[in-house]
Amino acid sequence: MFNEINDREMMNDGHIGLRYSREERLKQAPEAVRQMHDENFIPRPGLIGSLTATKGSRSILFVLILVLLLMLISLVLPSDTKSGKINGVPVKMQVLTQDSTLYVSVIFDAVKKNETSNLPVSVYAAVFDAQKKIVASKTVETIYIGNKSTIPFKFTAANAARFDAVVIINGKELHLHTKL
């Protein structure tokens, strides 16, 4: 029995220890392990490691990620401008398409009387088709006295693709637009 143990183990000062042959174990190991223990082996960096290896590549990676995020945000956020503020007056636009009729309301919210009183307002509204040609347009002029007010528009929307409104208060312009 001692001979069997002696074949696999050796005696050192009364202690039994295992014989370990690194070369024998490496012969039985997978190829990746043998390559790691090879003296001439140069590890290849992974994708993230190669993209962040130098300061220049890190900055390029950062810029690419930033541009990608901006593109995704621009796809998620609507490109329509349906509200804004002009001369301290909040303005918004609501659009409803029913059958072949387009109903649009340009809404002016109420503000304090001392800020704005008796301001001349012009609203130019236009409906465009897919080729960006004007299908119909209307202009309304009124006076804004500080109360909430609505200017309604009604168009036929047979081939309408976009609606634009230009609000002019006291010489300043606000452009509102939406795709239909």
C-alpha positions as CSV (number, residue, x, y, z in Angstrom):
1,M,0.0,0.0,0.0
2,F,2.9,2.3,0.7
3,N,4.1,1.8,-2.8
4,E,0.8,2.9,-4.3
5,I,0.9,6.0,-2.2
6,N,4.5,6.5,-3.0
7,D,3.7,6.5,-6.7
8,R,1.2,9.3,-6.4
9,E,2.6,11.1,-3.3
10,M,5.9,11.6,-1.7
11,M,7.0,11.7,1.9
12,N,8.6,14.9,3.2
13,D,9.6,14.9,6.8
14,G,6.8,12.6,7.8
15,H,4.2,14.6,5.8
16,I,2.5,13.2,2.8
17,G,2.4,15.7,-0.1
18,L,1.1,15.5,-3.6
19,R,3.5,15.4,-6.5
20,Y,2.7,18.1,-8.9
21,S,4.0,18.2,-12.5
22,R,3.0,21.4,-14.2
23,E,4.0,20.2,-17.6
24,E,1.8,17.1,-17.3
25,R,-1.2,19.1,-16.1
26,L,-0.7,21.6,-19.0
27,K,-0.7,18.8,-21.5
28,Q,-4.1,17.8,-20.4
29,A,-5.5,21.3,-20.0
30,P,-7.6,23.1,-22.7
31,E,-5.9,25.1,-25.4
32,A,-6.8,28.5,-23.8
33,V,-5.1,27.5,-20.6
34,R,-2.0,26.3,-22.4
35,Q,-1.8,29.6,-24.4
36,M,-2.0,31.6,-21.1
37,H,1.0,29.7,-19.7
38,D,3.0,30.0,-22.9
39,E,5.9,32.5,-22.6
40,N,5.3,34.0,-26.0
41,F,1.5,34.4,-25.5
42,I,0.3,38.0,-25.9
43,P,-3.3,38.4,-24.7
44,R,-5.7,40.1,-27.1
45,P,-7.8,42.8,-25.5
46,G,-11.5,42.4,-25.7
47,L,-13.8,44.8,-27.5
48,I,-14.2,47.2,-24.5
49,G,-10.5,46.9,-23.7
50,S,-9.4,47.8,-27.2
51,L,-11.9,50.7,-27.4
52,T,-10.6,52.1,-24.1
53,A,-6.9,51.3,-24.4
54,T,-5.7,54.8,-25.1
55,K,-7.0,58.3,-24.2
56,G,-7.8,59.0,-27.9
57,S,-9.8,55.9,-28.4
58,R,-11.7,56.6,-25.1
59,S,-12.6,60.0,-26.3
60,I,-13.8,58.7,-29.7
61,L,-15.9,56.0,-27.9
62,F,-17.4,58.7,-25.7
63,V,-18.3,60.9,-28.7
64,L,-19.8,57.9,-30.5
65,I,-22.0,57.0,-27.5
66,L,-23.0,60.7,-27.1
67,V,-24.0,61.0,-30.8
68,L,-25.9,57.7,-30.6
69,L,-27.8,58.9,-27.5
70,L,-28.7,62.2,-29.2
71,M,-30.0,60.3,-32.3
72,L,-32.1,58.1,-30.1
73,I,-33.5,61.0,-28.1
74,S,-34.3,62.9,-31.4
75,L,-36.2,59.8,-32.6
76,V,-38.2,59.5,-29.3
77,L,-39.0,63.2,-28.9
78,P,-41.5,64.7,-31.3
79,S,-40.2,67.2,-33.8
80,D,-43.4,69.2,-33.7
81,T,-43.5,72.6,-32.1
82,K,-47.0,73.0,-30.7
83,S,-46.3,75.6,-28.0
84,G,-44.1,78.5,-27.1
85,K,-44.0,81.9,-25.5
86,I,-43.9,85.3,-27.3
87,N,-43.8,88.7,-25.5
88,G,-44.6,86.9,-22.2
89,V,-47.7,85.3,-23.6
90,P,-47.9,81.5,-23.6
91,V,-49.3,80.2,-26.9
92,K,-50.2,76.6,-27.9
93,M,-51.8,74.9,-30.8
94,Q,-54.3,72.1,-30.9
95,V,-55.0,70.1,-34.0
96,L,-57.9,67.7,-34.7
97,T,-58.6,65.9,-38.0
98,Q,-62.1,64.6,-38.5
99,D,-63.2,63.0,-41.8
100,S,-61.6,65.3,-44.3
101,T,-61.7,68.5,-42.2
102,L,-58.8,69.9,-40.2
103,Y,-59.7,71.9,-37.1
104,V,-56.9,74.0,-35.5
105,S,-57.1,76.2,-32.4
106,V,-54.3,78.6,-31.5
107,I,-54.7,79.2,-27.8
108,F,-53.4,82.2,-25.9
109,D,-53.2,81.7,-22.2
110,A,-54.1,84.3,-19.6
111,V,-51.4,86.5,-18.1
112,K,-51.4,89.4,-15.6
113,K,-53.0,92.5,-16.9
114,N,-50.1,94.8,-16.1
115,E,-47.7,92.7,-18.2
116,T,-49.6,92.7,-21.4
117,S,-52.6,94.8,-22.4
118,N,-54.0,95.5,-25.8
119,L,-51.3,93.8,-27.9
120,P,-52.0,93.5,-31.6
121,V,-51.9,89.8,-32.7
122,S,-51.7,88.4,-36.2
123,V,-51.9,84.7,-36.9
124,Y,-51.0,83.3,-40.3
125,A,-52.0,79.7,-40.7
126,A,-51.1,77.4,-43.7
127,V,-51.7,73.8,-44.6
128,F,-49.1,72.0,-46.7
129,D,-49.2,68.9,-48.8
130,A,-46.5,66.2,-48.9
131,Q,-44.6,68.1,-51.6
132,K,-44.5,71.1,-49.2
133,K,-46.8,73.2,-51.4
134,I,-49.4,75.4,-49.7
135,V,-52.9,73.8,-50.0
136,A,-54.8,76.5,-48.0
137,S,-53.9,79.5,-45.8
138,K,-55.7,82.0,-43.6
139,T,-54.8,85.2,-41.7
140,V,-56.5,86.4,-38.6
141,E,-55.8,89.7,-36.8
142,T,-57.1,90.5,-33.3
143,I,-56.1,92.3,-30.1
144,Y,-54.9,90.3,-27.1
145,I,-56.1,91.9,-23.8
146,G,-54.5,89.4,-21.3
147,N,-57.4,86.9,-21.0
148,K,-57.3,83.3,-22.3
149,S,-58.5,83.4,-25.9
150,T,-58.7,81.0,-28.8
151,I,-58.4,81.6,-32.6
152,P,-60.1,78.8,-34.5
153,F,-59.2,77.7,-38.0
154,K,-61.0,75.2,-40.3
155,F,-59.5,73.7,-43.4
156,T,-60.2,70.8,-45.7
157,A,-57.6,68.2,-45.1
158,A,-57.9,66.0,-48.2
159,N,-54.2,65.9,-48.9
160,A,-52.8,67.8,-45.9
161,A,-49.4,66.6,-44.5
162,R,-48.3,69.6,-42.4
163,F,-49.8,72.6,-40.6
164,D,-47.8,75.7,-39.8
165,A,-48.9,78.8,-37.9
166,V,-46.9,82.0,-37.5
167,V,-48.0,84.1,-34.5
168,I,-47.0,87.8,-34.5
169,I,-47.4,89.8,-31.3
170,N,-46.1,93.3,-31.2
171,G,-43.7,92.7,-34.0
172,K,-42.2,89.4,-32.6
173,E,-42.8,86.0,-34.3
174,L,-43.5,82.5,-33.0
175,H,-43.5,79.6,-35.4
176,L,-45.7,76.6,-34.5
177,H,-45.9,73.5,-36.7
178,T,-47.0,69.9,-36.7
179,K,-47.1,66.9,-39.0
180,L,-50.6,65.6,-39.7
